Every structure is written in C-alpha cells, then in structure tokens.
Amino acid sequence: MKWHAILKSTLAALLLLACLTGCETNLQKYRKEGVRLYNDKQYGQSLATIHKALDQDQFDAVANTYAGLNYYQTENYVQAAYHFNVALNADPSMEEAKAGLTATLIRQGKPDEALDALERAAKLSEKVQDPRWLKSNMKVPYTKQTEEHLYLGKSDDRVRIARAYEKLGDYDNAFVYYSKALEINPKNANILMSVADLAERAGNKPRTLEYLRKTYLIDPALPGLNQAMTRNGLAISDVIGGK
C-alpha cells in the first residue's frame, strides 16, 4: 500500500501549494472586509475588522492606513496620526496615508508638522529612479513596487504640499510647489488648472490667463475650465490664436 501513502502525501502537498498560492489569509480577509465597510461609511464596524487584521500583522501598511482613516472620520486624531505614521514607516509610498496624515495634523492645529512630514516624503522620493524598465526582465521577479509608487507619486507629493500651503493662505509657497510638481509632470492639466485657480484667488490676472491657456491646450474638456476662462474673459480663439 505504499502507493496509497505516496498518493496521499502528494495530494496533501498539492493542497498546501494551492492554499499558499490561492487561499486568502486572515490578514487579507479582514483587511478586505474592513476596507469594504469603510467605503460603506460603517466606520465602527470597519475599525473593529481592521483591528482583527492588525492582530495578524501590526505593521501592515494598508490595515494601518484604514485604521487611521476610520479614526479620522470619528475625530480621534491622535490615534489617526499614529496609524498613518506606522503605515508610512512600512510603506512610504502610501498615498492615502500621506493625505490622511496631512489632514489629521492640520485638524490638530499643527500645519507646520504637516508640512514637515510632506517635505520629508517629497525628499525621500527625489532620488528614486523609474524602476519600471525592470518589468521587461521576465527572469527576475519584479520587487520594486514601493520604488515605482514613490517615483510615480513625486508630482503628487509636491501638489499635496502646495495645497497645504494654499489652505494656510501662503500662496507664494503654494506656487513654488506647484511649479516643482510641473517640473516632474509638465503636461498634467489638473496641476495647471490648480495654478490657474490659485493665481485667480491671488488676483494675479496675467498668471491666471497664462495657466488657463496651458490647461486648455492640454485638456480643453477639463471640468471647470470653460467657466474659469469665461470668468476671466479668455476666449477659445485667444488661446488658439496665441493672444
């Protein structure tokens, strides 16, 4: 009956392999359910479920991010900041954690700390090179997801800093960081439109018109653009004609 034992052992090994490659872990199960509950605005249930995920891995970046988001929604800003920081220590490319920490610190009346955190994140990504070319090497598993997120998030980091300054009424520094974002992503219509909006609020008509023109040339269908152009007396013919 040796064949029976061998068959049984082989089946057990195959089942284990299938589970390792396809079975959902408790961490994944609780995390997914917690995210779903958060998106359904069931913050109390979501937080309880996310804590079950954290019992499996207390440093999991996604679980900590959603713990922070739930605490933020219930105005427990101390715990929210703690979990966002844990998430960013685990994965500095977590966009939701960056945004959450910024909003939390501003709500706590700590705008300087928010700006410091954002600037540290921006500096961390400055030297990161685009790793996506490594995906073409099929012989080596791609393990540069964090670096990829950091690289692709460079302009977002600077936009986030610009918007933080904008909320504080510091339009000069806001424009500096929008400009840094455009150095990385010069054809991003949303960033160009943000500069136009900022210039309009600051009463800088020439800069407003300049960036409305640039926005139109990139994405003439961008929501809010036509209204802004009309409000500032800029006709489409002026843009096309280069006036």
C-alpha positions in Angstrom: 0.0 0.0 0.0 3.0 2.3 -0.3 1.4 3.8 -3.4 -1.6 4.9 -1.3 0.6 6.7 1.2 2.6 8.3 -1.6 -0.7 9.5 -3.3 -2.0 10.8 0.0 1.3 12.7 0.6 1.2 14.1 -2.9 -2.4 15.3 -2.6 -1.6 17.0 0.7 1.4 18.7 -0.9 -0.7 19.9 -3.8 -3.4 21.2 -1.4 -0.8 23.0 0.6 0.7 24.6 -2.6 -2.8 25.6 -3.8 -3.5 27.2 -0.5 -0.2 29.0 -0.4 -0.8 30.4 -3.9 -4.5 31.0 -3.8 -6.0 30.8 -0.3 -6.9 34.1 1.3 -5.1 34.7 4.6 -6.9 36.0 7.7 -5.0 39.3 7.2 -6.2 39.6 3.7 -9.8 38.6 4.6 -10.1 41.1 7.5 -8.4 43.8 5.6 -10.6 43.5 2.5 -13.8 43.4 4.7 -12.6 46.4 6.7 -12.0 48.4 3.5 -15.4 47.5 2.2 -17.1 48.6 5.5 -15.1 51.9 5.4 -16.2 52.6 1.8 -19.8 51.9 3.1 -19.2 54.5 5.8 -19.7 51.9 8.6 -16.7 53.3 10.5 -17.2 51.5 13.8 -17.5 48.1 12.2 -14.7 48.8 9.8 -12.4 49.8 12.6 -13.2 46.6 14.6 -12.5 44.5 11.5 -9.3 46.3 10.6 -8.0 45.7 14.2 -8.5 42.0 13.5 -6.2 42.4 10.5 -3.7 44.3 12.7 -3.8 41.3 15.1 -2.4 39.3 12.2 0.3 41.9 11.3 0.5 45.1 13.4 2.8 46.8 10.8 0.6 46.1 7.7 0.6 49.4 5.7 -2.9 49.0 4.3 -4.5 48.0 7.6 -2.8 50.8 9.4 -3.9 53.3 6.7 -7.5 52.3 7.1 -7.3 52.3 10.9 -6.1 55.9 10.5 -8.9 56.8 8.1 -11.5 55.3 10.5 -10.1 57.2 13.5 -10.0 60.4 11.4 -13.7 60.0 10.5 -14.6 59.7 14.2 -12.4 62.7 15.0 -9.8 60.7 17.1 -6.9 62.5 15.6 -4.2 61.2 18.0 -4.9 57.6 17.0 -5.3 58.5 13.4 -1.9 60.2 13.3 -0.3 57.2 15.0 -1.6 54.7 12.4 -0.8 56.9 9.4 2.8 57.1 10.7 3.0 53.3 11.1 1.7 52.9 7.6 4.2 55.3 6.1 7.1 53.7 8.1 6.1 50.3 6.5 5.5 51.8 3.0 6.5 55.4 2.4 4.6 55.4 -0.9 1.1 55.0 0.6 -0.7 58.0 -0.9 -3.8 57.6 1.3 -1.6 57.6 4.4 0.2 60.7 3.3 -3.0 62.5 2.6 -4.6 61.3 5.9 -1.6 62.4 8.0 -1.6 65.8 6.4 -5.3 66.3 7.0 -5.0 65.0 10.6 -2.2 67.3 11.6 -3.9 70.3 10.1 -7.1 69.4 12.0 -4.9 69.2 15.2 -3.7 72.7 14.5 -0.2 71.5 13.5 0.2 72.8 10.0 4.0 73.1 10.4 4.3 69.4 11.3 2.1 68.6 8.3 4.4 70.5 6.0 7.5 68.9 7.6 6.0 65.4 7.0 5.1 66.2 3.4 8.5 67.7 2.7 10.3 64.6 4.2 8.2 62.4 1.9 9.0 64.6 -1.1 12.7 64.5 -0.3 12.6 60.7 0.1 11.3 60.4 -3.5 13.7 62.9 -5.1 16.5 60.4 -5.8 14.2 57.5 -6.8 14.7 56.5 -10.4 11.9 55.0 -12.5 12.2 51.2 -11.9 9.5 50.1 -14.4 12.0 49.0 -17.0 12.8 46.0 -14.8 9.4 44.6 -15.6 10.8 43.6 -19.0 13.1 41.2 -17.4 10.9 38.1 -17.2 13.7 36.0 -15.5 13.7 38.1 -12.3 10.6 38.7 -10.1 9.6 42.4 -10.0 10.0 43.6 -6.5 10.2 47.4 -7.0 6.5 48.2 -6.3 7.4 50.7 -3.5 10.0 52.4 -5.6 7.6 52.6 -8.5 4.9 54.2 -6.3 7.4 56.7 -4.9 8.6 57.6 -8.4 5.0 58.0 -9.8 4.0 59.9 -6.7 6.7 62.6 -6.9 4.4 65.2 -8.5 1.6 64.2 -6.2 3.8 64.8 -3.2 4.6 68.3 -4.3 0.9 69.1 -5.2 0.0 67.9 -1.7 2.5 70.4 -0.2 1.2 73.1 -2.5 -2.4 72.6 -1.4 -1.4 72.5 2.3 0.3 75.9 1.8 -2.7 77.1 -0.1 -5.1 76.2 2.7 -2.8 78.2 5.1 -3.1 81.2 2.8 0.6 81.1 1.8 0.2 81.5 -1.9 3.8 82.2 -2.7 5.0 78.8 -1.3 2.0 77.1 -2.8 3.0 78.3 -6.3 6.6 77.2 -5.6 5.5 73.6 -5.0 3.0 73.6 -7.9 5.9 74.6 -10.1 8.0 71.8 -8.7 5.2 69.4 -9.5 5.0 70.7 -13.1 8.8 70.2 -13.5 8.1 66.5 -13.0 4.8 66.3 -14.8 4.6 69.4 -17.1 1.6 68.2 -19.1 -0.7 67.5 -16.1 -3.9 69.5 -16.8 -5.1 69.2 -13.2 -1.9 70.8 -11.8 -2.0 73.5 -14.4 -5.6 74.2 -13.6 -4.7 74.3 -9.8 -2.1 77.0 -10.6 -4.7 79.0 -12.6 -7.2 78.8 -9.7 -4.5 79.9 -7.2 -3.4 82.8 -9.4 -7.1 83.9 -9.8 -7.6 83.9 -6.0 -4.3 85.8 -5.6 -5.6 88.4 -8.0 -2.7 87.7 -10.5 -4.6 88.1 -13.8 -1.6 87.6 -16.2 -0.6 84.3 -14.4 -4.2 83.2 -14.4 -4.6 83.7 -18.1 -1.2 82.0 -18.8 -2.1 78.8 -16.9 -5.7 78.7 -18.3 -4.2 78.8 -21.8 -1.8 76.0 -20.9 -4.6 73.9 -19.4 -6.8 74.3 -22.4 -4.0 73.2 -24.8 -3.5 70.0 -22.8 -7.2 69.2 -21.9 -9.9 71.5 -23.3 -12.6 69.3 -21.7 -11.3 69.6 -18.2 -14.2 70.2 -15.8 -14.5 73.8 -14.7 -12.0 75.1 -17.3 -14.6 76.7 -19.6 -16.2 78.5 -16.6 -12.9 79.8 -15.5 -12.0 81.0 -18.9 -15.3 82.8 -19.2 -15.0 84.3 -15.8 -11.5 85.7 -16.7 -12.5 86.9 -20.2 -10.4 84.4 -22.1 -11.9 83.2 -25.3 -11.0 80.0 -27.1 -10.0 82.0 -30.1 -7.5 83.8 -27.9 -5.9 80.5 -26.9 -5.8 79.1 -30.3 -4.6 82.3 -31.8 -1.9 82.7 -29.2 -3.1 86.1 -28.0 
